[in-house]
Amino acid sequence: MRDYSDIIDLEHHKSENYPWMPDEDRATQFAPFAALVGFDALIEKTAQEHIRKMENK
């Protein structure tokens, strides 16, 4: 295991280019997202069509 005694007491880096991001915004950037918008609805529609076809046989 590495000994961090050489850096443990260093001051936290603060960017000169970017303002500090609030915790609420920081959490948002890691929130789940829908990469394929509308894909779930298409799957549901297709499933319902197949169910109707099976019921009508």
C-alpha distance matrix in Angstrom:
0.0 3.8 6.5 9.3 12.0 13.9 14.7 14.7 18.3 19.7 22.6 22.4 24.0 27.6 29.5 32.8 34.1 33.5 34.3 31.8 31.9 32.9 30.7 33.6 33.7 29.9 30.0 33.0 31.4 29.2 32.1 33.4 36.3 39.1 38.7 42.0 44.3 47.2 45.7 45.4 49.1 50.2 48.5 50.2 53.5 53.3 52.4 55.4 57.7 56.7 57.2 60.7 61.6 60.6 62.6 65.7 65.8
3.8 0.0 3.8 6.2 9.1 10.4 11.3 11.8 15.4 16.5 19.6 19.5 21.0 24.7 26.6 29.8 31.3 30.9 31.8 29.5 30.0 31.3 29.4 32.5 32.4 28.7 29.2 32.3 30.5 28.6 31.8 33.4 36.2 39.1 38.6 42.0 44.2 47.3 46.1 46.0 49.6 50.7 49.3 51.0 54.3 54.2 53.5 56.5 58.7 57.9 58.6 61.9 62.8 62.1 64.1 67.1 67.4
6.5 3.8 0.0 3.8 5.6 7.7 9.1 9.3 12.6 14.2 17.6 18.2 20.1 23.8 26.1 29.2 31.1 30.7 31.4 29.1 29.9 31.0 29.4 32.7 32.8 29.2 30.0 33.2 31.6 30.0 33.2 35.1 38.0 41.1 40.8 44.3 46.3 49.4 48.4 48.3 51.8 53.1 51.8 53.4 56.6 56.7 56.1 58.9 61.3 60.6 61.1 64.5 65.5 64.8 66.7 69.7 70.1
9.3 6.2 3.8 0.0 3.8 5.4 5.6 5.7 9.2 10.5 13.8 14.3 16.4 20.0 22.5 25.5 27.6 27.2 27.8 25.4 26.5 27.6 26.2 29.7 29.7 26.2 27.3 30.5 29.0 27.7 31.0 33.2 36.0 39.3 39.0 42.6 44.4 47.7 46.9 46.8 50.2 51.7 50.6 52.1 55.3 55.6 55.1 57.8 60.2 59.8 60.3 63.5 64.7 64.2 66.0 69.0 69.6
12.0 9.1 5.6 3.8 0.0 3.8 5.6 5.3 7.6 9.7 13.3 14.8 17.1 20.8 23.6 26.3 28.7 28.6 28.9 26.6 28.0 29.1 27.9 31.5 31.7 28.4 29.7 33.0 31.6 30.6 33.8 36.2 39.1 42.4 42.3 46.0 47.6 50.9 50.2 50.1 53.5 55.0 54.0 55.4 58.6 59.1 58.5 61.1 63.6 63.2 63.7 66.9 68.2 67.7 69.4 72.4 73.0
13.9 10.4 7.7 5.4 3.8 0.0 3.8 6.1 7.6 8.3 12.0 13.8 15.4 19.1 21.6 24.1 26.6 26.9 27.6 25.7 27.5 29.0 28.2 31.9 31.7 28.3 30.0 33.1 31.5 30.8 34.2 36.7 39.2 42.6 42.2 45.9 47.5 50.9 50.4 50.6 53.9 55.3 54.5 56.1 59.1 59.6 59.2 61.9 64.2 64.0 64.6 67.7 68.9 68.6 70.4 73.3 74.0
14.7 11.3 9.1 5.6 5.6 3.8 0.0 3.8 5.6 5.4 8.9 10.1 11.9 15.6 18.2 20.8 23.3 23.3 23.9 21.9 23.6 25.2 24.5 28.1 27.9 24.6 26.4 29.5 27.9 27.3 30.8 33.4 35.9 39.3 39.0 42.8 44.3 47.7 47.4 47.5 50.7 52.2 51.5 53.1 56.1 56.7 56.4 59.0 61.3 61.2 61.9 64.9 66.2 66.0 67.7 70.6 71.4
14.7 11.8 9.3 5.7 5.3 6.1 3.8 0.0 3.8 5.7 8.7 9.8 12.6 16.0 19.1 21.9 24.4 23.9 23.9 21.5 22.9 23.9 22.9 26.6 26.9 23.7 25.1 28.4 27.3 26.6 29.8 32.5 35.3 38.8 38.9 42.6 44.0 47.3 47.0 46.8 50.0 51.7 50.9 52.3 55.4 56.1 55.6 58.1 60.6 60.5 60.9 64.0 65.5 65.1 66.7 69.6 70.5
18.3 15.4 12.6 9.2 7.6 7.6 5.6 3.8 0.0 3.8 6.5 8.9 12.0 15.0 18.4 20.8 23.7 23.4 23.1 20.8 22.8 23.8 23.2 27.0 27.3 24.4 26.3 29.5 28.6 28.3 31.4 34.5 37.1 40.7 40.9 44.6 45.8 49.1 49.1 48.9 52.0 53.9 53.3 54.5 57.5 58.4 58.1 60.4 62.9 63.0 63.4 66.3 67.9 67.7 69.2 72.1 73.1
19.7 16.5 14.2 10.5 9.7 8.3 5.4 5.7 3.8 0.0 3.8 6.4 8.7 11.9 15.1 17.4 20.3 20.3 20.4 18.5 20.8 22.3 22.2 26.0 25.8 23.0 25.2 28.2 27.0 27.0 30.4 33.4 35.8 39.3 39.3 43.1 44.2 47.6 47.7 47.9 50.8 52.6 52.2 53.6 56.5 57.4 57.2 59.6 62.0 62.2 62.8 65.6 67.1 67.1 68.7 71.4 72.5
22.6 19.6 17.6 13.8 13.3 12.0 8.9 8.7 6.5 3.8 0.0 3.8 6.3 8.8 12.3 14.5 17.5 17.4 17.1 15.2 17.8 19.3 19.6 23.4 23.1 20.7 23.2 26.0 25.0 25.5 28.7 32.0 34.2 37.8 37.9 41.7 42.5 46.0 46.4 46.5 49.3 51.2 51.0 52.3 55.1 56.2 56.2 58.3 60.8 61.2 61.8 64.4 66.1 66.2 67.7 70.4 71.7
22.4 19.5 18.2 14.3 14.8 13.8 10.1 9.8 8.9 6.4 3.8 0.0 3.8 6.4 9.8 12.7 15.2 14.5 14.3 12.2 14.4 16.0 16.3 20.0 19.6 17.0 19.6 22.3 21.2 21.8 25.0 28.3 30.4 34.0 34.1 37.9 38.7 42.2 42.6 42.8 45.5 47.4 47.3 48.6 51.3 52.5 52.5 54.6 57.0 57.5 58.1 60.8 62.4 62.6 64.1 66.7 68.0
24.0 21.0 20.1 16.4 17.1 15.4 11.9 12.6 12.0 8.7 6.3 3.8 0.0 3.8 6.5 9.4 11.8 11.7 12.2 11.0 13.5 15.9 16.8 20.2 19.1 16.6 19.7 21.9 20.3 21.3 24.7 27.8 29.6 33.1 32.9 36.6 37.5 41.1 41.5 42.0 44.7 46.4 46.6 48.0 50.6 51.6 52.0 54.1 56.3 56.9 57.7 60.3 61.8 62.2 63.8 66.3 67.6
27.6 24.7 23.8 20.0 20.8 19.1 15.6 16.0 15.0 11.9 8.8 6.4 3.8 0.0 3.8 6.5 9.0 8.6 8.7 8.0 11.1 13.7 15.3 18.5 17.2 15.3 18.8 20.6 19.3 20.9 24.0 27.3 28.8 32.2 32.2 35.9 36.4 40.0 40.8 41.3 43.8 45.6 46.0 47.3 49.8 51.0 51.5 53.5 55.7 56.5 57.3 59.7 61.3 61.9 63.4 65.8 67.3
29.5 26.6 26.1 22.5 23.6 21.6 18.2 19.1 18.4 15.1 12.3 9.8 6.5 3.8 0.0 3.8 5.4 5.6 7.2 8.0 10.8 14.1 16.1 18.8 16.7 15.2 18.9 20.0 18.3 20.3 23.5 26.6 27.6 30.9 30.5 34.1 34.6 38.3 39.2 40.1 42.4 44.1 44.7 46.2 48.4 49.6 50.4 52.4 54.3 55.3 56.3 58.5 60.1 60.9 62.4 64.6 66.1
32.8 29.8 29.2 25.5 26.3 24.1 20.8 21.9 20.8 17.4 14.5 12.7 9.4 6.5 3.8 0.0 3.8 6.0 7.7 9.8 12.9 16.2 18.8 21.1 18.9 18.0 21.7 22.6 20.9 23.3 26.3 29.4 30.0 33.2 32.7 36.2 36.5 40.2 41.3 42.4 44.5 46.1 47.0 48.5 50.5 51.9 52.8 54.7 56.5 57.6 58.8 60.8 62.4 63.3 64.9 67.0 68.5
34.1 31.3 31.1 27.6 28.7 26.6 23.3 24.4 23.7 20.3 17.5 15.2 11.8 9.0 5.4 3.8 0.0 3.8 6.9 9.8 12.1 15.7 18.4 20.2 17.5 16.8 20.6 20.8 18.9 21.6 24.5 27.3 27.6 30.5 29.9 33.3 33.5 37.2 38.4 39.7 41.7 43.2 44.3 45.8 47.7 49.0 50.1 52.0 53.7 54.9 56.1 58.1 59.6 60.7 62.3 64.2 65.8
33.5 30.9 30.7 27.2 28.6 26.9 23.3 23.9 23.4 20.3 17.4 14.5 11.7 8.6 5.6 6.0 3.8 0.0 3.8 6.6 8.4 12.0 14.8 16.4 13.7 13.2 17.0 17.2 15.6 18.5 21.2 24.2 24.6 27.6 27.4 30.8 30.8 34.5 35.8 36.8 38.8 40.5 41.5 42.9 44.8 46.3 47.3 49.1 50.9 52.2 53.2 55.2 56.8 57.9 59.3 61.3 63.0
34.3 31.8 31.4 27.8 28.9 27.6 23.9 23.9 23.1 20.4 17.1 14.3 12.2 8.7 7.2 7.7 6.9 3.8 0.0 3.8 6.3 9.3 12.5 14.3 12.1 12.2 15.9 16.4 15.6 18.5 20.8 24.1 24.8 28.0 28.3 31.6 31.4 34.9 36.4 37.1 39.0 41.0 42.0 43.0 45.0 46.8 47.6 49.1 51.2 52.6 53.4 55.3 57.2 58.2 59.4 61.5 63.3
31.8 29.5 29.1 25.4 26.6 25.7 21.9 21.5 20.8 18.5 15.2 12.2 11.0 8.0 8.0 9.8 9.8 6.6 3.8 0.0 3.8 6.5 9.3 11.7 10.2 9.7 13.4 14.6 14.2 16.6 18.9 22.5 23.7 27.2 27.7 31.2 31.0 34.5 35.7 36.1 38.1 40.3 41.0 42.0 44.2 45.9 46.5 48.0 50.3 51.5 52.1 54.2 56.2 57.0 58.1 60.4 62.2
31.9 30.0 29.9 26.5 28.0 27.5 23.6 22.9 22.8 20.8 17.8 14.4 13.5 11.1 10.8 12.9 12.1 8.4 6.3 3.8 0.0 3.8 6.5 8.3 6.4 6.2 9.9 10.8 10.7 13.3 15.3 18.9 20.1 23.6 24.4 27.8 27.5 30.9 32.2 32.4 34.5 36.8 37.4 38.2 40.5 42.3 42.8 44.3 46.6 47.9 48.4 50.5 52.5 53.3 54.3 56.7 58.5
32.9 31.3 31.0 27.6 29.1 29.0 25.2 23.9 23.8 22.3 19.3 16.0 15.9 13.7 14.1 16.2 15.7 12.0 9.3 6.5 3.8 0.0 3.8 5.5 5.5 6.2 8.8 10.1 11.3 13.5 14.8 18.6 20.1 23.6 25.0 28.3 27.7 30.8 32.2 32.0 33.9 36.5 37.1 37.6 40.0 42.0 42.2 43.5 46.1 47.3 47.6 49.7 51.9 52.5 53.4 55.8 57.8
30.7 29.4 29.4 26.2 27.9 28.2 24.5 22.9 23.2 22.2 19.6 16.3 16.8 15.3 16.1 18.8 18.4 14.8 12.5 9.3 6.5 3.8 0.0 3.8 5.5 4.9 6.2 8.6 10.3 11.4 12.6 16.4 18.5 22.2 23.8 27.1 26.7 29.7 30.8 30.3 32.4 35.1 35.3 35.7 38.4 40.3 40.2 41.6 44.3 45.4 45.5 47.7 50.0 50.4 51.2 53.8 55.7
33.6 32.5 32.7 29.7 31.5 31.9 28.1 26.6 27.0 26.0 23.4 20.0 20.2 18.5 18.8 21.1 20.2 16.4 14.3 11.7 8.3 5.5 3.8 0.0 3.8 5.5 5.4 6.4 9.2 10.6 10.8 14.5 16.2 19.7 21.7 24.8 24.0 26.8 28.2 27.5 29.4 32.2 32.6 32.8 35.3 37.4 37.4 38.6 41.4 42.6 42.7 44.7 47.1 47.6 48.3 50.9 52.9
33.7 32.4 32.8 29.7 31.7 31.7 27.9 26.9 27.3 25.8 23.1 19.6 19.1 17.2 16.7 18.9 17.5 13.7 12.1 10.2 6.4 5.5 5.5 3.8 0.0 3.8 5.4 5.0 6.7 9.3 10.0 13.6 14.7 18.2 19.7 22.9 22.2 25.3 26.8 26.7 28.6 31.1 31.8 32.3 34.6 36.6 36.9 38.3 40.7 42.1 42.4 44.4 46.6 47.3 48.3 50.6 52.6
29.9 28.7 29.2 26.2 28.4 28.3 24.6 23.7 24.4 23.0 20.7 17.0 16.6 15.3 15.2 18.0 16.8 13.2 12.2 9.7 6.2 6.2 4.9 5.5 3.8 0.0 3.8 5.4 5.6 7.3 9.3 13.0 14.8 18.5 19.6 23.1 23.0 26.3 27.2 27.1 29.4 31.8 32.0 32.8 35.4 37.0 37.2 38.9 41.4 42.4 42.8 45.1 47.1 47.6 48.7 51.2 52.9
30.0 29.2 30.0 27.3 29.7 30.0 26.4 25.1 26.3 25.2 23.2 19.6 19.7 18.8 18.9 21.7 20.6 17.0 15.9 13.4 9.9 8.8 6.2 5.4 5.4 3.8 0.0 3.8 5.5 5.6 6.5 10.3 12.7 16.4 18.0 21.4 21.3 24.3 25.1 24.5 26.9 29.4 29.5 30.0 32.8 34.5 34.4 36.0 38.7 39.6 39.8 42.2 44.2 44.6 45.6 48.3 50.0
33.0 32.3 33.2 30.5 33.0 33.1 29.5 28.4 29.5 28.2 26.0 22.3 21.9 20.6 20.0 22.6 20.8 17.2 16.4 14.6 10.8 10.1 8.6 6.4 5.0 5.4 3.8 0.0 3.8 5.4 5.1 8.6 10.0 13.6 15.3 18.6 18.1 21.2 22.3 22.0 24.1 26.6 27.0 27.6 30.1 32.0 32.2 33.7 36.2 37.3 37.7 39.8 41.9 42.6 43.6 46.0 47.9
31.4 30.5 31.6 29.0 31.6 31.5 27.9 27.3 28.6 27.0 25.0 21.2 20.3 19.3 18.3 20.9 18.9 15.6 15.6 14.2 10.7 11.3 10.3 9.2 6.7 5.6 5.5 3.8 0.0 3.8 5.7 8.6 9.6 13.2 14.0 17.5 17.7 21.1 21.9 22.2 24.6 26.6 27.0 28.1 30.6 32.0 32.5 34.3 36.5 37.5 38.3 40.5 42.3 43.0 44.3 46.6 48.3
29.2 28.6 30.0 27.7 30.6 30.8 27.3 26.6 28.3 27.0 25.5 21.8 21.3 20.9 20.3 23.3 21.6 18.5 18.5 16.6 13.3 13.5 11.4 10.6 9.3 7.3 5.6 5.4 3.8 0.0 3.8 6.5 8.8 12.5 13.4 17.0 17.7 20.9 21.1 21.0 23.8 25.8 25.7 26.8 29.6 30.8 30.9 32.9 35.3 36.0 36.6 39.1 40.8 41.2 42.6 45.1 46.6
32.1 31.8 33.2 31.0 33.8 34.2 30.8 29.8 31.4 30.4 28.7 25.0 24.7 24.0 23.5 26.3 24.5 21.2 20.8 18.9 15.3 14.8 12.6 10.8 10.0 9.3 6.5 5.1 5.7 3.8 0.0 3.8 6.4 10.2 12.1 15.2 15.4 18.2 18.7 18.2 20.8 23.1 23.0 23.8 26.6 28.1 28.0 29.8 32.4 33.2 33.6 36.0 37.9 38.3 39.5 42.1 43.7
33.4 33.4 35.1 33.2 36.2 36.7 33.4 32.5 34.5 33.4 32.0 28.3 27.8 27.3 26.6 29.4 27.3 24.2 24.1 22.5 18.9 18.6 16.4 14.5 13.6 13.0 10.3 8.6 8.6 6.5 3.8 0.0 3.8 7.0 9.1 12.0 12.5 15.2 15.2 14.7 17.5 19.7 19.4 20.3 23.2 24.5 24.4 26.4 28.9 29.5 30.1 32.5 34.3 34.8 36.1 38.6 40.1
36.3 36.2 38.0 36.0 39.1 39.2 35.9 35.3 37.1 35.8 34.2 30.4 29.6 28.8 27.6 30.0 27.6 24.6 24.8 23.7 20.1 20.1 18.5 16.2 14.7 14.8 12.7 10.0 9.6 8.8 6.4 3.8 0.0 3.8 6.0 8.9 9.0 12.1 12.5 12.6 15.2 17.1 17.4 18.6 21.0 22.4 22.9 24.8 26.9 27.9 28.8 31.0 32.7 33.4 34.8 37.1 38.7
39.1 39.1 41.1 39.3 42.4 42.6 39.3 38.8 40.7 39.3 37.8 34.0 33.1 32.2 30.9 33.2 30.5 27.6 28.0 27.2 23.6 23.6 22.2 19.7 18.2 18.5 16.4 13.6 13.2 12.5 10.2 7.0 3.8 0.0 3.8 5.4 5.5 8.5 8.7 9.2 11.8 13.4 13.9 15.4 17.6 18.9 19.7 21.6 23.5 24.6 25.6 27.7 29.3 30.3 31.8 33.8 35.4
38.7 38.6 40.8 39.0 42.3 42.2 39.0 38.9 40.9 39.3 37.9 34.1 32.9 32.2 30.5 32.7 29.9 27.4 28.3 27.7 24.4 25.0 23.8 21.7 19.7 19.6 18.0 15.3 14.0 13.4 12.1 9.1 6.0 3.8 0.0 3.8 6.0 9.3 8.9 10.7 13.3 14.0 14.6 16.8 18.7 19.3 20.6 22.8 24.2 25.1 26.7 28.8 29.9 31.0 32.9 34.7 36.1
42.0 42.0 44.3 42.6 46.0 45.9 42.8 42.6 44.6 43.1 41.7 37.9 36.6 35.9 34.1 36.2 33.3 30.8 31.6 31.2 27.8 28.3 27.1 24.8 22.9 23.1 21.4 18.6 17.5 17.0 15.2 12.0 8.9 5.4 3.8 0.0 3.8 6.2 5.5 8.1 10.3 10.5 11.5 13.9 15.3 15.9 17.5 19.7 20.8 21.9 23.7 25.6 26.6 27.9 29.8 31.4 32.8
44.3 44.2 46.3 44.4 47.6 47.5 44.3 44.0 45.8 44.2 42.5 38.7 37.5 36.4 34.6 36.5 33.5 30.8 31.4 31.0 27.5 27.7 26.7 24.0 22.2 23.0 21.3 18.1 17.7 17.7 15.4 12.5 9.0 5.5 6.0 3.8 0.0 3.8 5.6 7.6 8.7 9.8 11.6 13.3 14.3 15.8 17.5 19.0 20.3 22.0 23.5 24.9 26.4 28.0 29.5 31.0 32.8
47.2 47.3 49.4 47.7 50.9 50.9 47.7 47.3 49.1 47.6 46.0 42.2 41.1 40.0 38.3 40.2 37.2 34.5 34.9 34.5 30.9 30.8 29.7 26.8 25.3 26.3 24.3 21.2 21.1 20.9 18.2 15.2 12.1 8.5 9.3 6.2 3.8 0.0 3.8 5.5 5.3 6.4 8.8 10.1 10.7 12.5 14.4 15.6 16.7 18.7 20.1 21.4 22.9 24.7 26.0 27.4 29.3
45.7 46.1 48.4 46.9 50.2 50.4 47.4 47.0 49.1 47.7 46.4 42.6 41.5 40.8 39.2 41.3 38.4 35.8 36.4 35.7 32.2 32.2 30.8 28.2 26.8 27.2 25.1 22.3 21.9 21.1 18.7 15.2 12.5 8.7 8.9 5.5 5.6 3.8 0.0 3.8 5.4 5.1 6.2 8.6 9.9 10.6 12.3 14.3 15.4 16.7 18.4 20.1 21.2 22.7 24.4 26.0 27.5
45.4 46.0 48.3 46.8 50.1 50.6 47.5 46.8 48.9 47.9 46.5 42.8 42.0 41.3 40.1 42.4 39.7 36.8 37.1 36.1 32.4 32.0 30.3 27.5 26.7 27.1 24.5 22.0 22.2 21.0 18.2 14.7 12.6 9.2 10.7 8.1 7.6 5.5 3.8 0.0 3.8 5.4 5.2 6.2 8.6 10.0 10.6 12.4 14.3 15.5 16.5 18.5 20.1 21.2 22.6 24.6 26.3
49.1 49.6 51.8 50.2 53.5 53.9 50.7 50.0 52.0 50.8 49.3 45.5 44.7 43.8 42.4 44.5 41.7 38.8 39.0 38.1 34.5 33.9 32.4 29.4 28.6 29.4 26.9 24.1 24.6 23.8 20.8 17.5 15.2 11.8 13.3 10.3 8.7 5.3 5.4 3.8 0.0 3.8 5.5 5.1 6.1 8.6 9.8 10.6 12.3 14.3 15.3 16.6 18.5 20.0 21.1 22.7 24.8
50.2 50.7 53.1 51.7 55.0 55.3 52.2 51.7 53.9 52.6 51.2 47.4 46.4 45.6 44.1 46.1 43.2 40.5 41.0 40.3 36.8 36.5 35.1 32.2 31.1 31.8 29.4 26.6 26.6 25.8 23.1 19.7 17.1 13.4 14.0 10.5 9.8 6.4 5.1 5.4 3.8 0.0 3.8 5.4 5.1 6.1 8.5 9.9 10.6 12.4 14.2 15.4 16.6 18.5 20.0 21.3 23.1
48.5 49.3 51.8 50.6 54.0 54.5 51.5 50.9 53.3 52.2 51.0 47.3 46.6 46.0 44.7 47.0 44.3 41.5 42.0 41.0 37.4 37.1 35.3 32.6 31.8 32.0 29.5 27.0 27.0 25.7 23.0 19.4 17.4 13.9 14.6 11.5 11.6 8.8 6.2 5.2 5.5 3.8 0.0 3.8 5.5 5.2 6.1 8.6 9.9 10.7 12.3 14.3 15.4 16.5 18.4 20.2 21.6
50.2 51.0 53.4 52.1 55.4 56.1 53.1 52.3 54.5 53.6 52.3 48.6 48.0 47.3 46.2 48.5 45.8 42.9 43.0 42.0 38.2 37.6 35.7 32.8 32.3 32.8 30.0 27.6 28.1 26.8 23.8 20.3 18.6 15.4 16.8 13.9 13.3 10.1 8.6 6.2 5.1 5.4 3.8 0.0 3.8 5.5 5.1 6.2 8.7 10.0 10.5 12.4 14.3 15.3 16.5 18.5 20.4
53.5 54.3 56.6 55.3 58.6 59.1 56.1 55.4 57.5 56.5 55.1 51.3 50.6 49.8 48.4 50.5 47.7 44.8 45.0 44.2 40.5 40.0 38.4 35.3 34.6 35.4 32.8 30.1 30.6 29.6 26.6 23.2 21.0 17.6 18.7 15.3 14.3 10.7 9.9 8.6 6.1 5.1 5.5 3.8 0.0 3.8 5.4 5.2 6.3 8.8 9.9 10.7 12.5 14.4 15.4 16.7 18.9
53.3 54.2 56.7 55.6 59.1 59.6 56.7 56.1 58.4 57.4 56.2 52.5 51.6 51.0 49.6 51.9 49.0 46.3 46.8 45.9 42.3 42.0 40.3 37.4 36.6 37.0 34.5 32.0 32.0 30.8 28.1 24.5 22.4 18.9 19.3 15.9 15.8 12.5 10.6 10.0 8.6 6.1 5.2 5.5 3.8 0.0 3.8 5.4 5.1 6.3 8.7 10.0 10.7 12.4 14.3 15.5 17.0
52.4 53.5 56.1 55.1 58.5 59.2 56.4 55.6 58.1 57.2 56.2 52.5 52.0 51.5 50.4 52.8 50.1 47.3 47.6 46.5 42.8 42.2 40.2 37.4 36.9 37.2 34.4 32.2 32.5 30.9 28.0 24.4 22.9 19.7 20.6 17.5 17.5 14.4 12.3 10.6 9.8 8.5 6.1 5.1 5.4 3.8 0.0 3.8 5.4 5.2 6.2 8.7 9.9 10.6 12.4 14.4 15.8
55.4 56.5 58.9 57.8 61.1 61.9 59.0 58.1 60.4 59.6 58.3 54.6 54.1 53.5 52.4 54.7 52.0 49.1 49.1 48.0 44.3 43.5 41.6 38.6 38.3 38.9 36.0 33.7 34.3 32.9 29.8 26.4 24.8 21.6 22.8 19.7 19.0 15.6 14.3 12.4 10.6 9.9 8.6 6.2 5.2 5.4 3.8 0.0 3.8 5.4 5.0 6.2 8.6 9.9 10.5 12.4 14.6
57.7 58.7 61.3 60.2 63.6 64.2 61.3 60.6 62.9 62.0 60.8 57.0 56.3 55.7 54.3 56.5 53.7 50.9 51.2 50.3 46.6 46.1 44.3 41.4 40.7 41.4 38.7 36.2 36.5 35.3 32.4 28.9 26.9 23.5 24.2 20.8 20.3 16.7 15.4 14.3 12.3 10.6 9.9 8.7 6.3 5.1 5.4 3.8 0.0 3.8 5.4 5.2 6.3 8.7 10.0 10.7 12.7
56.7 57.9 60.6 59.8 63.2 64.0 61.2 60.5 63.0 62.2 61.2 57.5 56.9 56.5 55.3 57.6 54.9 52.2 52.6 51.5 47.9 47.3 45.4 42.6 42.1 42.4 39.6 37.3 37.5 36.0 33.2 29.5 27.9 24.6 25.1 21.9 22.0 18.7 16.7 15.5 14.3 12.4 10.7 10.0 8.8 6.3 5.2 5.4 3.8 0.0 3.8 5.4 5.0 6.2 8.6 9.9 10.9
57.2 58.6 61.1 60.3 63.7 64.6 61.9 60.9 63.4 62.8 61.8 58.1 57.7 57.3 56.3 58.8 56.1 53.2 53.4 52.1 48.4 47.6 45.5 42.7 42.4 42.8 39.8 37.7 38.3 36.6 33.6 30.1 28.8 25.6 26.7 23.7 23.5 20.1 18.4 16.5 15.3 14.2 12.3 10.5 9.9 8.7 6.2 5.0 5.4 3.8 0.0 3.8 5.4 5.1 6.2 8.7 10.3
60.7 61.9 64.5 63.5 66.9 67.7 64.9 64.0 66.3 65.6 64.4 60.8 60.3 59.7 58.5 60.8 58.1 55.2 55.3 54.2 50.5 49.7 47.7 44.7 44.4 45.1 42.2 39.8 40.5 39.1 36.0 32.5 31.0 27.7 28.8 25.6 24.9 21.4 20.1 18.5 16.6 15.4 14.3 12.4 10.7 10.0 8.7 6.2 5.2 5.4 3.8 0.0 3.8 5.5 5.1 6.2 8.9
61.6 62.8 65.5 64.7 68.2 68.9 66.2 65.5 67.9 67.1 66.1 62.4 61.8 61.3 60.1 62.4 59.6 56.8 57.2 56.2 52.5 51.9 50.0 47.1 46.6 47.1 44.2 41.9 42.3 40.8 37.9 34.3 32.7 29.3 29.9 26.6 26.4 22.9 21.2 20.1 18.5 16.6 15.4 14.3 12.5 10.7 9.9 8.6 6.3 5.0 5.4 3.8 0.0 3.8 5.5 5.2 6.5
60.6 62.1 64.8 64.2 67.7 68.6 66.0 65.1 67.7 67.1 66.2 62.6 62.2 61.9 60.9 63.3 60.7 57.9 58.2 57.0 53.3 52.5 50.4 47.6 47.3 47.6 44.6 42.6 43.0 41.2 38.3 34.8 33.4 30.3 31.0 27.9 28.0 24.7 22.7 21.2 20.0 18.5 16.5 15.3 14.4 12.4 10.6 9.9 8.7 6.2 5.1 5.5 3.8 0.0 3.8 5.5 5.5
62.6 64.1 66.7 66.0 69.4 70.4 67.7 66.7 69.2 68.7 67.7 64.1 63.8 63.4 62.4 64.9 62.3 59.3 59.4 58.1 54.3 53.4 51.2 48.3 48.3 48.7 45.6 43.6 44.3 42.6 39.5 36.1 34.8 31.8 32.9 29.8 29.5 26.0 24.4 22.6 21.1 20.0 18.4 16.5 15.4 14.3 12.4 10.5 10.0 8.6 6.2 5.1 5.5 3.8 0.0 3.8 5.6
65.7 67.1 69.7 69.0 72.4 73.3 70.6 69.6 72.1 71.4 70.4 66.7 66.3 65.8 64.6 67.0 64.2 61.3 61.5 60.4 56.7 55.8 53.8 50.9 50.6 51.2 48.3 46.0 46.6 45.1 42.1 38.6 37.1 33.8 34.7 31.4 31.0 27.4 26.0 24.6 22.7 21.3 20.2 18.5 16.7 15.5 14.4 12.4 10.7 9.9 8.7 6.2 5.2 5.5 3.8 0.0 3.8
65.8 67.4 70.1 69.6 73.0 74.0 71.4 70.5 73.1 72.5 71.7 68.0 67.6 67.3 66.1 68.5 65.8 63.0 63.3 62.2 58.5 57.8 55.7 52.9 52.6 52.9 50.0 47.9 48.3 46.6 43.7 40.1 38.7 35.4 36.1 32.8 32.8 29.3 27.5 26.3 24.8 23.1 21.6 20.4 18.9 17.0 15.8 14.6 12.7 10.9 10.3 8.9 6.5 5.5 5.6 3.8 0.0
